[in-house]
Amino acid sequence: MSSLVKLICGISLFVSSLYAVASDDDELLNGSFSGSIKIATDYVFRGESEVADGEIPAIQASFTWTHNSGFYTGLFGSTNKFESTPDIYAVIGPYIGQSGELSTSGINYNVFVFHYMYPGADNLDYTELWIKASKKLGDITYEFEITPTLNDWFGVKGWDGINYAFHPSITLNNDINLSGSIGYQELNGQGAEGWTHWNMGISKAFYGITLDLRYHDTNVDSSHKVYGSEQGLKIFDERVVFSISKSF
């Protein structure tokens, strides 16, 4: 638990110090700074609880520098816990990417490389290429995602995956946002098996603070080759997550 406390304090100090730098100098090398902090009842990633079914607090922070051209780089950090690897208390993710609009089509793109690192564990680090495209039609924004792994998934030799997802959202007149996601995490390799995941939720911003209430579920059951055990079903069980976040 002392390691978890140190991690939380470290993330808070890191983001606070970077925010102070960004406030003093809003632009550096033709780019600007942004970031976010989130506290949630759980950290759900593609239907899986990343904090052992809420055993530890879900605390996240990110900081990004974005060039005027749309090129950006940054760092993400979050509390994290796997029952099978008790030494893990965090995931840290440096990322680099490019975003913008395809000509004047109204189609926005976001392509970035994200590297997952798990301090305290060996051979779990891996990298994904995120490819997103979105377009607003009327009041609804449609976003599509394809995210392949670039090396062995979670360090498992011979395993690779691609996540396919669709993320629609709509903002109502009272600034309440309704959003959802449905996706399929393809997983290939000996003994591997993919799964379908989905979520739906409602969010509202109050004085710069965003509140979000979201339902998550998957089709993982006892027959699943990878997560069909009691422990696996526990972290893939349906759940409702409440979060509070602040962007700057």
Short mmCIF file of the C-alpha atoms (twelve columns), coordinates in Angstrom:
data_MODEL
# 
_entry.id   MODEL 
# 
loop_
_atom_site.group_PDB 
_atom_site.id 
_atom_site.type_symbol 
_atom_site.label_atom_id 
_atom_site.label_alt_id 
_atom_site.label_comp_id 
_atom_site.label_asym_id 
_atom_site.label_seq_id 
_atom_site.Cartn_x 
_atom_site.Cartn_y 
_atom_site.Cartn_z 
_atom_site.pdbx_PDB_model_num 
ATOM 1   C CA . MET A 1   0.000   0.000   0.000   1 
ATOM 2   C CA . SER A 2   2.933   2.349   0.660   1 
ATOM 3   C CA . SER A 3   3.948   1.924   -2.988  1 
ATOM 4   C CA . LEU A 4   0.426   2.902   -4.053  1 
ATOM 5   C CA . VAL A 5   0.492   6.028   -1.868  1 
ATOM 6   C CA . LYS A 6   3.860   7.024   -3.325  1 
ATOM 7   C CA . LEU A 7   2.523   6.492   -6.839  1 
ATOM 8   C CA . ILE A 8   -0.547  8.665   -6.230  1 
ATOM 9   C CA . CYS A 9   1.569   11.418  -4.693  1 
ATOM 10  C CA . GLY A 10  4.053   11.160  -7.563  1 
ATOM 11  C CA . ILE A 11  1.356   11.461  -10.234 1 
ATOM 12  C CA . SER A 12  -0.191  14.443  -8.451  1 
ATOM 13  C CA . LEU A 13  3.135   16.252  -8.053  1 
ATOM 14  C CA . PHE A 14  4.130   15.479  -11.656 1 
ATOM 15  C CA . VAL A 15  0.943   16.881  -13.162 1 
ATOM 16  C CA . SER A 16  0.904   19.855  -10.771 1 
ATOM 17  C CA . SER A 17  4.454   20.830  -11.655 1 
ATOM 18  C CA . LEU A 18  3.839   20.486  -15.386 1 
ATOM 19  C CA . TYR A 19  0.651   22.495  -15.094 1 
ATOM 20  C CA . ALA A 20  2.589   25.244  -13.352 1 
ATOM 21  C CA . VAL A 21  5.092   25.276  -16.209 1 
ATOM 22  C CA . ALA A 22  2.305   25.366  -18.789 1 
ATOM 23  C CA . SER A 23  0.589   28.230  -16.972 1 
ATOM 24  C CA . ASP A 24  3.777   30.291  -16.953 1 
ATOM 25  C CA . ASP A 25  4.440   29.686  -20.634 1 
ATOM 26  C CA . ASP A 26  1.344   28.638  -22.578 1 
ATOM 27  C CA . GLU A 27  3.309   28.065  -25.767 1 
ATOM 28  C CA . LEU A 28  6.627   26.288  -26.292 1 
ATOM 29  C CA . LEU A 29  8.223   25.569  -29.683 1 
ATOM 30  C CA . ASN A 30  4.985   26.493  -31.475 1 
ATOM 31  C CA . GLY A 31  2.999   24.125  -29.307 1 
ATOM 32  C CA . SER A 32  0.676   24.205  -26.309 1 
ATOM 33  C CA . PHE A 33  0.196   22.121  -23.187 1 
ATOM 34  C CA . SER A 34  -2.882  20.276  -21.938 1 
ATOM 35  C CA . GLY A 35  -3.623  17.644  -19.351 1 
ATOM 36  C CA . SER A 36  -6.204  15.923  -17.217 1 
ATOM 37  C CA . ILE A 37  -6.723  14.301  -13.829 1 
ATOM 38  C CA . LYS A 38  -9.386  11.664  -13.112 1 
ATOM 39  C CA . ILE A 39  -10.590 9.795   -10.015 1 
ATOM 40  C CA . ALA A 40  -12.993 6.883   -10.556 1 
ATOM 41  C CA . THR A 41  -14.539 3.947   -8.746  1 
ATOM 42  C CA . ASP A 42  -12.867 1.606   -11.256 1 
ATOM 43  C CA . TYR A 43  -10.535 1.699   -14.262 1 
ATOM 44  C CA . VAL A 44  -12.179 -0.292  -17.052 1 
ATOM 45  C CA . PHE A 45  -10.196 -0.935  -20.240 1 
ATOM 46  C CA . ARG A 46  -12.041 -2.800  -23.018 1 
ATOM 47  C CA . GLY A 47  -14.364 -4.326  -20.469 1 
ATOM 48  C CA . GLU A 48  -11.655 -5.372  -18.013 1 
ATOM 49  C CA . SER A 49  -11.164 -3.902  -14.551 1 
ATOM 50  C CA . GLU A 50  -7.546  -2.737  -14.378 1 
ATOM 51  C CA . VAL A 51  -7.637  -2.280  -10.596 1 
ATOM 52  C CA . ALA A 52  -8.631  -5.831  -9.571  1 
ATOM 53  C CA . ASP A 53  -12.384 -5.213  -9.464  1 
ATOM 54  C CA . GLY A 54  -11.979 -1.891  -7.644  1 
ATOM 55  C CA . GLU A 55  -9.628  -3.123  -4.914  1 
ATOM 56  C CA . ILE A 56  -7.534  0.050   -5.183  1 
ATOM 57  C CA . PRO A 57  -8.544  3.594   -6.186  1 
ATOM 58  C CA . ALA A 58  -8.565  4.382   -9.902  1 
ATOM 59  C CA . ILE A 59  -6.509  7.561   -10.217 1 
ATOM 60  C CA . GLN A 60  -5.261  8.762   -13.609 1 
ATOM 61  C CA . ALA A 61  -3.364  11.710  -15.021 1 
ATOM 62  C CA . SER A 62  -2.045  12.744  -18.410 1 
ATOM 63  C CA . PHE A 63  0.003   15.605  -19.829 1 
ATOM 64  C CA . THR A 64  0.367   16.435  -23.519 1 
ATOM 65  C CA . TRP A 65  2.335   18.889  -25.631 1 
ATOM 66  C CA . THR A 66  0.684   19.565  -29.009 1 
ATOM 67  C CA . HIS A 67  2.379   21.341  -31.914 1 
ATOM 68  C CA . ASN A 68  0.365   23.741  -34.067 1 
ATOM 69  C CA . SER A 69  0.600   21.198  -36.900 1 
ATOM 70  C CA . GLY A 70  -1.316  18.587  -34.879 1 
ATOM 71  C CA . PHE A 71  1.734   16.541  -33.881 1 
ATOM 72  C CA . TYR A 72  1.742   15.704  -30.175 1 
ATOM 73  C CA . THR A 73  3.519   13.723  -27.483 1 
ATOM 74  C CA . GLY A 74  2.729   13.054  -23.854 1 
ATOM 75  C CA . LEU A 75  2.606   10.772  -20.862 1 
ATOM 76  C CA . PHE A 76  -0.263  8.891   -19.208 1 
ATOM 77  C CA . GLY A 77  -0.201  7.350   -15.742 1 
ATOM 78  C CA . SER A 78  -2.739  5.365   -13.746 1 
ATOM 79  C CA . THR A 79  -3.053  3.144   -10.742 1 
ATOM 80  C CA . ASN A 80  -3.254  -0.484  -11.802 1 
ATOM 81  C CA . LYS A 81  -3.482  -3.883  -10.158 1 
ATOM 82  C CA . PHE A 82  -3.533  -7.461  -11.408 1 
ATOM 83  C CA . GLU A 83  -4.205  -10.279 -8.917  1 
ATOM 84  C CA . SER A 84  -1.815  -12.521 -10.849 1 
ATOM 85  C CA . THR A 85  1.001   -9.962  -10.570 1 
ATOM 86  C CA . PRO A 86  0.790   -8.411  -7.078  1 
ATOM 87  C CA . ASP A 87  3.893   -6.224  -7.567  1 
ATOM 88  C CA . ILE A 88  2.084   -4.040  -10.129 1 
ATOM 89  C CA . TYR A 89  0.512   -0.843  -8.811  1 
ATOM 90  C CA . ALA A 90  0.674   1.343   -11.927 1 
ATOM 91  C CA . VAL A 91  0.688   1.558   -15.681 1 
ATOM 92  C CA . ILE A 92  2.679   4.314   -17.380 1 
ATOM 93  C CA . GLY A 93  2.166   5.125   -21.041 1 
ATOM 94  C CA . PRO A 94  4.266   7.476   -23.145 1 
ATOM 95  C CA . TYR A 95  2.618   8.286   -26.479 1 
ATOM 96  C CA . ILE A 96  3.289   10.162  -29.691 1 
ATOM 97  C CA . GLY A 97  0.884   10.933  -32.507 1 
ATOM 98  C CA . GLN A 98  -0.704  13.174  -35.105 1 
ATOM 99  C CA . SER A 99  -4.254  14.506  -35.320 1 
ATOM 100 C CA . GLY A 100 -6.120  16.740  -37.723 1 
ATOM 101 C CA . GLU A 101 -8.781  16.905  -40.411 1 
ATOM 102 C CA . LEU A 102 -8.730  15.105  -43.749 1 
ATOM 103 C CA . SER A 103 -8.783  18.082  -46.136 1 
ATOM 104 C CA . THR A 104 -12.177 19.796  -45.755 1 
ATOM 105 C CA . SER A 105 -14.179 16.561  -45.413 1 
ATOM 106 C CA . GLY A 106 -15.128 17.122  -41.792 1 
ATOM 107 C CA . ILE A 107 -13.506 13.788  -40.987 1 
ATOM 108 C CA . ASN A 108 -11.084 14.116  -38.100 1 
ATOM 109 C CA . TYR A 109 -8.284  11.624  -37.561 1 
ATOM 110 C CA . ASN A 110 -6.042  10.734  -34.649 1 
ATOM 111 C CA . VAL A 111 -3.162  8.293   -35.087 1 
ATOM 112 C CA . PHE A 112 -0.757  7.572   -32.252 1 
ATOM 113 C CA . VAL A 113 1.608   4.990   -30.789 1 
ATOM 114 C CA . PHE A 114 1.036   4.121   -27.115 1 
ATOM 115 C CA . HIS A 115 3.521   2.089   -25.077 1 
ATOM 116 C CA . TYR A 116 2.215   0.314   -21.952 1 
ATOM 117 C CA . MET A 117 4.762   -0.032  -19.133 1 
ATOM 118 C CA . TYR A 118 4.154   -1.843  -15.835 1 
ATOM 119 C CA . PRO A 119 6.748   -0.923  -13.168 1 
ATOM 120 C CA . GLY A 120 7.484   -3.847  -10.874 1 
ATOM 121 C CA . ALA A 121 6.827   -6.551  -13.464 1 
ATOM 122 C CA . ASP A 122 9.025   -8.132  -16.107 1 
ATOM 123 C CA . ASN A 123 8.069   -8.792  -19.735 1 
ATOM 124 C CA . LEU A 124 4.548   -7.335  -19.593 1 
ATOM 125 C CA . ASP A 125 5.258   -4.134  -21.544 1 
ATOM 126 C CA . TYR A 126 3.794   -3.892  -25.046 1 
ATOM 127 C CA . THR A 127 2.886   -1.287  -27.698 1 
ATOM 128 C CA . GLU A 128 -0.232  -0.473  -29.711 1 
ATOM 129 C CA . LEU A 129 -0.941  1.676   -32.765 1 
ATOM 130 C CA . TRP A 130 -4.202  3.591   -32.297 1 
ATOM 131 C CA . ILE A 131 -6.032  4.699   -35.466 1 
ATOM 132 C CA . LYS A 132 -9.187  6.773   -34.997 1 
ATOM 133 C CA . ALA A 133 -11.486 8.598   -37.416 1 
ATOM 134 C CA . SER A 134 -14.571 10.615  -36.483 1 
ATOM 135 C CA . LYS A 135 -17.236 12.726  -38.152 1 
ATOM 136 C CA . LYS A 136 -20.146 14.745  -36.820 1 
ATOM 137 C CA . LEU A 137 -23.457 14.335  -38.638 1 
ATOM 138 C CA . GLY A 138 -26.153 16.523  -37.177 1 
ATOM 139 C CA . ASP A 139 -25.924 16.309  -33.393 1 
ATOM 140 C CA . ILE A 140 -24.234 12.906  -33.349 1 
ATOM 141 C CA . THR A 141 -20.494 12.262  -33.547 1 
ATOM 142 C CA . TYR A 142 -19.444 8.890   -34.958 1 
ATOM 143 C CA . GLU A 143 -15.961 7.626   -34.137 1 
ATOM 144 C CA . PHE A 144 -14.315 4.441   -35.408 1 
ATOM 145 C CA . GLU A 145 -11.181 2.842   -33.968 1 
ATOM 146 C CA . ILE A 146 -8.718  0.190   -35.111 1 
ATOM 147 C CA . THR A 147 -5.906  -0.552  -32.662 1 
ATOM 148 C CA . PRO A 148 -3.401  -3.320  -33.490 1 
ATOM 149 C CA . THR A 149 -0.571  -4.432  -31.216 1 
ATOM 150 C CA . LEU A 150 2.937   -3.831  -32.545 1 
ATOM 151 C CA . ASN A 151 4.630   -6.577  -30.517 1 
ATOM 152 C CA . ASP A 152 3.701   -9.488  -28.220 1 
ATOM 153 C CA . TRP A 153 0.481   -8.710  -26.322 1 
ATOM 154 C CA . PHE A 154 1.346   -8.335  -22.619 1 
ATOM 155 C CA . GLY A 155 4.645   -10.004 -23.456 1 
ATOM 156 C CA . VAL A 156 2.996   -13.351 -24.252 1 
ATOM 157 C CA . LYS A 157 5.153   -14.858 -26.995 1 
ATOM 158 C CA . GLY A 158 3.247   -15.313 -30.252 1 
ATOM 159 C CA . TRP A 159 0.153   -13.406 -29.111 1 
ATOM 160 C CA . ASP A 160 -1.082  -10.340 -30.970 1 
ATOM 161 C CA . GLY A 161 -4.360  -8.490  -31.148 1 
ATOM 162 C CA . ILE A 162 -6.457  -5.831  -32.847 1 
ATOM 163 C CA . ASN A 163 -9.201  -3.882  -31.114 1 
ATOM 164 C CA . TYR A 164 -12.087 -2.764  -33.339 1 
ATOM 165 C CA . ALA A 165 -14.512 -0.279  -31.812 1 
ATOM 166 C CA . PHE A 166 -17.312 2.153   -32.606 1 
ATOM 167 C CA . HIS A 167 -17.887 5.142   -30.296 1 
ATOM 168 C CA . PRO A 168 -21.028 7.256   -30.945 1 
ATOM 169 C CA . SER A 169 -21.875 10.298  -28.814 1 
ATOM 170 C CA . ILE A 170 -24.355 13.151  -28.689 1 
ATOM 171 C CA . THR A 171 -24.482 16.376  -26.681 1 
ATOM 172 C CA . LEU A 172 -27.959 17.527  -25.716 1 
ATOM 173 C CA . ASN A 173 -29.159 21.130  -25.364 1 
ATOM 174 C CA . ASN A 174 -28.451 21.144  -21.628 1 
ATOM 175 C CA . ASP A 175 -24.804 20.145  -22.271 1 
ATOM 176 C CA . ILE A 176 -25.415 16.604  -21.071 1 
ATOM 177 C CA . ASN A 177 -23.388 14.175  -23.158 1 
ATOM 178 C CA . LEU A 178 -24.626 10.675  -23.957 1 
ATOM 179 C CA . SER A 179 -21.984 8.289   -25.280 1 
ATOM 180 C CA . GLY A 180 -21.272 4.638   -25.739 1 
ATOM 181 C CA . SER A 181 -18.900 2.146   -27.257 1 
ATOM 182 C CA . ILE A 182 -19.033 -1.333  -28.693 1 
ATOM 183 C CA . GLY A 183 -15.901 -3.180  -29.703 1 
ATOM 184 C CA . TYR A 184 -14.208 -6.476  -30.279 1 
ATOM 185 C CA . GLN A 185 -10.743 -7.227  -28.917 1 
ATOM 186 C CA . GLU A 186 -9.343  -9.776  -31.348 1 
ATOM 187 C CA . LEU A 187 -6.633  -11.910 -29.768 1 
ATOM 188 C CA . ASN A 188 -4.549  -14.343 -31.811 1 
ATOM 189 C CA . GLY A 189 -2.053  -17.026 -30.785 1 
ATOM 190 C CA . GLN A 190 -1.983  -20.464 -29.244 1 
ATOM 191 C CA . GLY A 191 -4.636  -20.619 -26.516 1 
ATOM 192 C CA . ALA A 192 -5.836  -17.062 -27.209 1 
ATOM 193 C CA . GLU A 193 -9.424  -15.913 -27.632 1 
ATOM 194 C CA . GLY A 194 -10.950 -12.477 -28.192 1 
ATOM 195 C CA . TRP A 195 -13.984 -10.879 -26.593 1 
ATOM 196 C CA . THR A 196 -16.692 -8.294  -27.220 1 
ATOM 197 C CA . HIS A 197 -16.954 -5.298  -24.898 1 
ATOM 198 C CA . TRP A 198 -19.354 -2.384  -24.626 1 
ATOM 199 C CA . ASN A 199 -20.280 0.561   -22.448 1 
ATOM 200 C CA . MET A 200 -22.825 3.381   -22.290 1 
ATOM 201 C CA . GLY A 201 -22.939 6.433   -20.085 1 
ATOM 202 C CA . ILE A 202 -23.917 9.984   -19.339 1 
ATOM 203 C CA . SER A 203 -21.641 12.900  -18.457 1 
ATOM 204 C CA . LYS A 204 -22.044 16.529  -17.478 1 
ATOM 205 C CA . ALA A 205 -19.534 19.333  -16.884 1 
ATOM 206 C CA . PHE A 206 -19.942 21.575  -13.836 1 
ATOM 207 C CA . TYR A 207 -17.575 24.530  -13.415 1 
ATOM 208 C CA . GLY A 208 -14.778 22.772  -15.263 1 
ATOM 209 C CA . ILE A 209 -15.315 19.405  -13.503 1 
ATOM 210 C CA . THR A 210 -16.807 16.536  -15.543 1 
ATOM 211 C CA . LEU A 211 -18.973 13.901  -13.836 1 
ATOM 212 C CA . ASP A 212 -19.490 10.610  -15.670 1 
ATOM 213 C CA . LEU A 213 -21.672 7.591   -14.861 1 
ATOM 214 C CA . ARG A 214 -21.069 4.568   -17.101 1 
ATOM 215 C CA . TYR A 215 -22.152 0.937   -17.453 1 
ATOM 216 C CA . HIS A 216 -19.606 -1.631  -18.742 1 
ATOM 217 C CA . ASP A 217 -20.025 -5.264  -19.780 1 
ATOM 218 C CA . THR A 218 -18.543 -8.001  -21.988 1 
ATOM 219 C CA . ASN A 219 -19.448 -11.405 -23.393 1 
ATOM 220 C CA . VAL A 220 -16.716 -13.180 -21.391 1 
ATOM 221 C CA . ASP A 221 -18.083 -16.307 -19.682 1 
ATOM 222 C CA . SER A 222 -16.761 -19.493 -18.083 1 
ATOM 223 C CA . SER A 223 -15.991 -21.013 -21.497 1 
ATOM 224 C CA . HIS A 224 -13.498 -18.271 -22.421 1 
ATOM 225 C CA . LYS A 225 -10.033 -19.727 -23.057 1 
ATOM 226 C CA . VAL A 226 -8.140  -16.856 -21.408 1 
ATOM 227 C CA . TYR A 227 -10.473 -15.313 -18.834 1 
ATOM 228 C CA . GLY A 228 -12.932 -18.120 -18.092 1 
ATOM 229 C CA . SER A 229 -11.569 -18.714 -14.584 1 
ATOM 230 C CA . GLU A 230 -13.205 -17.341 -11.431 1 
ATOM 231 C CA . GLN A 231 -10.589 -14.603 -11.265 1 
ATOM 232 C CA . GLY A 232 -11.058 -13.709 -14.922 1 
ATOM 233 C CA . LEU A 233 -14.832 -13.561 -14.678 1 
ATOM 234 C CA . LYS A 234 -14.500 -11.262 -11.671 1 
ATOM 235 C CA . ILE A 235 -12.563 -8.577  -13.547 1 
ATOM 236 C CA . PHE A 236 -14.734 -8.912  -16.674 1 
ATOM 237 C CA . ASP A 237 -18.051 -8.825  -14.827 1 
ATOM 238 C CA . GLU A 238 -20.580 -6.088  -15.586 1 
ATOM 239 C CA . ARG A 239 -20.107 -2.923  -13.531 1 
ATOM 240 C CA . VAL A 240 -21.159 0.693   -13.128 1 
ATOM 241 C CA . VAL A 241 -18.354 3.243   -12.829 1 
ATOM 242 C CA . PHE A 242 -18.557 6.806   -11.544 1 
ATOM 243 C CA . SER A 243 -15.730 9.237   -12.282 1 
ATOM 244 C CA . ILE A 244 -14.771 12.851  -11.672 1 
ATOM 245 C CA . SER A 245 -12.264 14.469  -14.026 1 
ATOM 246 C CA . LYS A 246 -10.661 17.842  -14.654 1 
ATOM 247 C CA . SER A 247 -9.010  18.967  -17.890 1 
ATOM 248 C CA . PHE A 248 -6.703  21.955  -18.271 1 
# 
